[in-house]
Amino acid sequence: MFSHPSETEFLKLMREHGMKVHMSSAAPFLMQVPGYTPMRDYAELALAGKFKEAAMVRDGMQPLREINEKWMREPWVKRRIIPIHYLKALSELPGMAAGHARAPLPQATNGNKNG
């Protein structure tokens, strides 16, 4: 058994390699809120062997992936900035406690929270 932090590859890895656990990424708590748990839903379908149904749920998450790509992955890929400040700002939107990023990482400001 193994785990990989890419939500984008999660269903494929479940289907092709028997992956059962998603860990080491913020995707589960950034892409879900109480009452809307698409990642959990498609994982449960896949674990039950219902890969076609799981893919339909997973595909509905594409807008969330685009947001994640912009705010979490692109800062690292383009500028080599670990986007913890964005992770914390995004975590606060559904009401989770996050606080400030530790120095020397930048802080999320109202200007850079809005894109």
Order of alpha helices (4+ residues) and beta strands (2+ residues): alpha-alpha-alpha-alpha-alpha-alpha-alpha-alpha
